[in-house]
Amino acid sequence: MDIKVKTAGSITTIYLNGLFNENACSNLKTSFESLVQQNDITILDINLSEVVSIDSSALGMLLLLRERSQAKGKDVVLSHPNHTVSQILKTANFGKLFTIR
């Protein structure tokens, strides 16, 4: 999985590309943890437009990110999921936990 991070003001967008699965989670955990600790960031926007598929490990990673972000006063937004990823998020009721744009 490819990861690109861009910050504009207090919003950091994390662009993910490829399979969001257990293998990708270990690489992402370090990136997410460092971003959560940055005081100038208030919104973490996870751009899912280039994610081919997402598995249960990735869903768990997003829940952990949400929990740790909220503890630091940050919001997590899931943006631009393709149809397949959108259906998985819908099935997992993530619309009740996250803002999905």
Secondary structure, DSSP 4 states (H G I P E B T S, - for coil): -EEEEEEETTEEEEEEEEEESHHHHHHHHHHHHHHHH-TT--EEEEEEEEEEEE-HHHHHHHHHHHHHHHHTT-EEEEE---HHHHHHHHHTTGGGTSEE-
